[in-house]
Amino acid sequence: MRFASLLIALIAAFVAANSVFVVNEGQTAILLQFGRIVRTGYAPGLHAKLPLIQQVSRFDKRVLTLESAPERYLTSEKKDVNIDFFVKWRIVDAAKFYVSVAGDEKSAQQRVVPIVKEGLRTAINSRTLRELVSGGRADLAKDLVAEANQKTQSMGIEVVDLRIKRI
């Protein structure tokens, strides 16, 4: 009798613990049922779900940083320049992010880096070394952010800022 009541209490505790989840302040979450997205856009706090049937994937909604190794580019006058940059980005649509990169930040970064590098290569090839060094960085960065946002919109990602650390 005691064993049966203890077993029932343990099962009830397991079901109760698996029927709630917490979304922290800097997170967003999606609710999955058998791998299909059921609901998105959870606010921070305590939420309910069906135990064992539904799973929760949480994503960081803060601004994330992507650092890149220095790359060599050619200016319009065919001079080599090494450019070191970083990108600030964030997840704006958790459902698109989950579908496009399976919710993995590393995969998202691996898809954003070529987009930014290609835009940077095109922009540097059309400018002289003097234009790059003398103050064209701000305009260059603004144009690159707009172009990158067009290409990453389908991934649920927004590029917030792109900064050139060193030329």
N, C-alpha and C positions, 0 to 999 in steps of 0.2 A: 504494500500500500504506500509506504513512504517512498519507495523507488519510483513508482508510477507518478506520484505527485511531484517529485523532484524532476523527473523527466519532462513532465508537462510544463513545469515552471521554466526549465531551461529552453524548451522549444518556444514558449511564449516570449522569453527574453530575447532569443535569437530573432524571432519575427519582428518584435518591436524595435530592436536595434537596427535591423535592415530595412525598416519602412520609413526611416527619416534620413535626411542628409542636410549638411550645412554648406552654405555658400558664403565664403569669407568676403570681406570688404573689397579686396582688389581682384575679385574673380567674377566670372560669369559661368553659367553651366547650361548643359543641354541634357535632356532626359531621353534615354534610348530604351526601346522595347524591342527585343529580338534584333538588335542592330539597326532598327529604323528610328529616325528622330521623331519623337512624340511632341516635345515641347522645348522651347528655347527662351532665353531672356529672363532667367531667374534673378531676382534682386537678392542682395545679401540677406542672410537669415536662415531660419530653419524651414525645411520643406518636406513634404511627404511623397512617398513613392510606393509602388507595389514591390514587396520583397521577393527576391529571386527571379522576378520577371523583368523588372526595369533596372537599368544601370544609369549612373550619372557620370558624365565627363565634365571636368572643370577646366577652365582656361583662364590664364592670366589676362586681365583686361587693362593692365597698366602699360605704360610705354616701355617697350623692350629695345635693347641695343644690339645691333649687329656690327661687329668689327670686321674689317677686311684687311688682308695683308696688302702691302704696297704693290701696285701694278704699274707696269711700264706702258705708256701711251705715246703716240706721235701727234705733234701739233700740226697745224696747217702748213708750217714751214719745214716739216719733216725733222723736227728736233725731238729727241727722246726726253720724256719727263716721267719721273716716278711720282705717283699720286697715292697718298694714304687717306682713306676716308672711313666714315662710319655712318650708319643709317639708324634712325629712330623709327620704330614701327609699333603698331598695336593691332589687336584683333577687334574688328568692328562688327562682324557678323559671325557668331560662333557656329551656326549651322553650315554656312558656306566653308568656313575654315575646316570644320570636321570632315565634310565631304571631299574637299579638294586635297588636303594634306593629311587626312586621317587624324587630325588633332595634334600633330607632332610639330613642335616649334622648330626642331632641327630641320625637318623636311621643308618647312615654310622658309627658313633662312636659306636653304640650298636653292630654293626657287626664286627668291628675291635677289640674291647676289648676282646672278647672270643678267637679270633685268636692269639692275643699276649699273653694272659694268658696261653693258652694251650702250646704254644711254650716255654714260660718261665718255666712252670711247668716241661716240658720234659727236658729242659736244666738244670734246678736246680737239678732234680732227678738224673742226671748222673754226678754231680760234688760234691765234698766234700765242707765243709764249708770253709776250708782253701783256696781252689781254687777260691771260690767265692769272698772272702774278699781280698785275696792277689794281685789281679790284673787281674783276668780272666774276669772282667766286660766288657772290651773293645771288646774282642773276642766274648764273649757271646752276646753283643749288635749287633755286626756286623752279626753274624749268625742269630739272631732273625729278624733283618731287612730284610735279604735276604729271609728267610722263609715266613715272613709276606707279602712281596711283591709278592711272587708267588701266595699266596692265595687271595690277594686283587686286583690282576690285572684285574680280570673279573668285578670288581666293578668300574673300572676307577680311582682307588685310588693308590697312591704311598706312602709307608711309608718311610719317609726321614731319621728319626732317632728314636732311642729308648734309653732312658737313665734311669739307675737305680739310684734313688736319695738316697736311704737308704736301707741298709741291717741290 
